[in-house]
Amino acid sequence: MSRSGTQPPEILLDADAIAERVERLGAAITADHPAGILLVGVLKGALVFLADLVRQMRTVDVSVDFLAISRYAPDSGRVRLLKDLDVDVTGRDVILVEDLVDTGLTLAYLVDHVVERGARTVDVCTLLDRADRRIVPLPLRYVGEVLPGDTFVLGYGLHHRERYRNLPMIVRADPGALAADPDVYLGLYGARDAKGANEARC
């Protein structure tokens, strides 16, 4: 549960639902790329999703690399590449792996960057798509779940001030409650609840 006075967050995807979507996406990518594929995870959010996705692709050769980018700055219209590719993508088929696609601004930058590096094709795989907020129209070839409106989510790699990334589920959170108290949903961690119960018995 959340802290007193705050509505508990709604679970949008539990661990089983996430696993079903990851399995489906992995199967689709495998079928489309029997000769192998390079998956490029966008740090940090896609790390958990990418790790599970790779393990679903057991019958094809999969290479992995990462990109990291600064947050899009609306006042400047610029982003900054924090980590570039380590592998040569020239002539290769590449799939950018995202946890969530929102406005599409940073993703469009990354797609263009990988194309400029010489990739033969660049597709996108995202676990979550907040399509209603799209500013830059982008084709997303592999989508796990479409979120309505501006749904704010946490867990499974998604965070608020680096909290909640390791939750095994994805929950709909209240941005206002998080702004007032970033720790408001720490009760979602079972270990924390158990610790509190043990301390109460001491």
C-alpha positions in Angstrom: 0.0 0.0 0.0 1.0 3.7 -0.3 1.5 6.1 2.5 -1.5 7.1 4.6 -3.8 9.5 2.8 -2.6 8.6 -0.7 -4.7 6.3 -3.0 -2.8 3.1 -3.7 -1.6 3.0 -7.4 -3.5 0.9 -9.9 -1.6 -2.1 -11.2 -1.8 -1.8 -15.0 0.4 -4.8 -15.8 1.4 -7.4 -13.3 4.4 -9.7 -13.7 2.4 -12.3 -15.6 0.9 -9.7 -18.0 4.4 -8.2 -18.6 5.9 -11.7 -19.3 3.1 -12.4 -21.8 3.9 -9.2 -23.7 7.6 -9.7 -23.6 7.2 -13.3 -24.9 4.9 -12.0 -27.8 7.3 -9.3 -28.8 10.3 -11.7 -28.7 8.5 -14.2 -30.9 7.6 -11.5 -33.4 11.2 -10.2 -33.6 12.5 -13.7 -33.9 10.1 -14.5 -36.8 11.0 -11.3 -38.6 14.8 -11.8 -38.2 15.7 -15.4 -38.5 19.3 -14.5 -39.5 19.8 -12.4 -36.3 19.3 -8.9 -35.1 21.1 -6.1 -33.2 19.0 -4.8 -30.3 19.9 -1.4 -29.0 18.5 -0.5 -25.6 17.9 3.1 -24.6 19.3 3.6 -21.1 18.3 3.5 -18.4 14.6 2.7 -18.6 14.8 -0.1 -21.2 17.4 -2.1 -19.4 15.0 -4.4 -17.6 12.7 -4.9 -20.6 15.7 -5.6 -22.9 17.2 -8.2 -20.6 13.9 -10.1 -20.5 13.3 -9.6 -24.3 16.7 -11.1 -25.2 16.0 -14.2 -23.1 12.8 -14.8 -25.1 14.8 -14.9 -28.3 16.4 -18.3 -28.0 16.6 -19.5 -31.6 18.3 -16.5 -33.4 21.6 -14.7 -32.9 21.1 -11.5 -30.9 23.7 -8.8 -30.4 23.1 -6.0 -27.8 24.3 -2.5 -27.5 23.1 0.7 -25.7 22.5 4.3 -26.3 21.9 7.0 -23.6 20.6 10.4 -24.2 19.8 13.5 -22.1 16.3 14.5 -21.5 14.7 16.5 -24.2 14.8 20.2 -23.3 11.7 22.0 -24.6 13.2 25.5 -24.3 16.2 24.6 -26.5 14.8 21.8 -28.7 18.1 19.9 -28.1 19.2 16.6 -26.7 22.6 15.4 -25.9 24.0 12.0 -26.6 25.5 10.6 -23.3 26.6 7.2 -24.6 27.1 6.3 -28.3 27.1 2.9 -29.9 30.1 0.6 -29.3 29.4 -1.7 -32.2 29.6 -0.9 -35.9 26.0 -0.9 -37.3 27.0 -0.4 -40.9 24.7 -2.6 -43.1 23.0 -4.2 -40.1 19.3 -4.4 -39.1 18.8 -2.6 -35.8 15.9 -2.5 -33.4 15.8 0.3 -30.8 14.3 -1.0 -27.6 12.4 1.5 -25.4 10.5 1.1 -22.2 8.0 3.8 -23.2 7.5 6.0 -26.2 5.9 9.3 -25.5 6.2 12.5 -27.7 8.6 10.7 -30.0 11.1 13.6 -29.9 14.1 11.9 -28.4 13.3 8.6 -30.3 13.2 10.4 -33.6 16.7 11.8 -32.8 18.0 8.3 -32.0 16.5 6.7 -35.1 18.2 9.4 -37.2 21.4 8.9 -35.4 21.5 5.1 -36.0 20.6 5.7 -39.6 23.5 8.1 -40.0 25.8 5.5 -38.5 25.0 3.3 -41.5 22.3 0.9 -40.3 20.5 -0.9 -43.1 17.1 -0.7 -41.3 16.0 0.8 -38.0 12.8 -0.4 -36.3 11.5 0.3 -32.8 10.3 -2.1 -30.1 8.6 -0.5 -27.1 6.9 -2.2 -24.2 4.6 0.8 -23.7 3.3 3.4 -26.1 1.7 6.7 -24.9 0.4 7.4 -28.4 -2.0 10.2 -27.4 1.0 12.4 -26.6 2.9 11.9 -29.8 4.3 15.0 -31.4 6.6 13.4 -34.0 4.9 10.6 -35.9 7.0 7.5 -35.8 6.3 4.0 -37.0 6.6 1.6 -34.0 6.9 -1.9 -35.4 6.7 -3.8 -32.1 4.4 -2.5 -29.2 3.5 -4.3 -26.0 0.8 -2.1 -24.7 -0.8 1.2 -25.6 -1.4 3.6 -22.6 -4.4 6.0 -22.7 -3.9 9.7 -22.4 -1.0 10.9 -20.3 -1.0 7.9 -17.9 2.0 8.2 -15.6 3.6 4.8 -14.9 6.2 3.4 -12.6 8.0 0.0 -12.3 9.8 -2.5 -14.5 12.5 0.1 -15.4 10.3 3.2 -15.2 11.1 5.5 -12.4 10.6 8.7 -10.5 13.8 10.3 -9.3 15.5 6.8 -9.7 12.9 5.1 -7.4 10.7 2.2 -8.3 12.7 0.9 -11.3 12.9 -2.6 -9.8 9.2 -3.1 -9.1 8.1 -6.3 -10.9 4.8 -4.7 -12.1 3.8 -1.5 -13.9 1.5 0.8 -11.9 -0.4 3.9 -12.7 0.9 6.6 -10.3 -0.2 10.0 -9.2 2.4 12.6 -10.3 1.1 15.1 -7.7 1.6 12.7 -4.9 5.1 11.9 -6.1 6.0 15.6 -6.4 4.9 16.1 -2.8 6.7 12.9 -1.6 8.9 10.9 -3.9 8.8 8.0 -1.4 5.0 7.9 -1.3 4.8 4.4 -3.0 7.7 2.7 -1.3 5.2 0.5 0.4 4.9 -1.3 -2.9 8.1 -3.2 -1.9 7.1 -6.3 0.0 10.5 -6.4 1.7 9.8 -2.9 3.1 6.5 -4.0 4.5 8.0 -7.1 6.1 10.8 -5.0 7.6 8.2 -2.7 9.1 6.3 -5.6 10.6 9.4 -7.1 12.1 10.4 -3.8 13.6 6.9 -3.4 15.1 7.2 -6.8 16.8 10.6 -5.9 18.4 
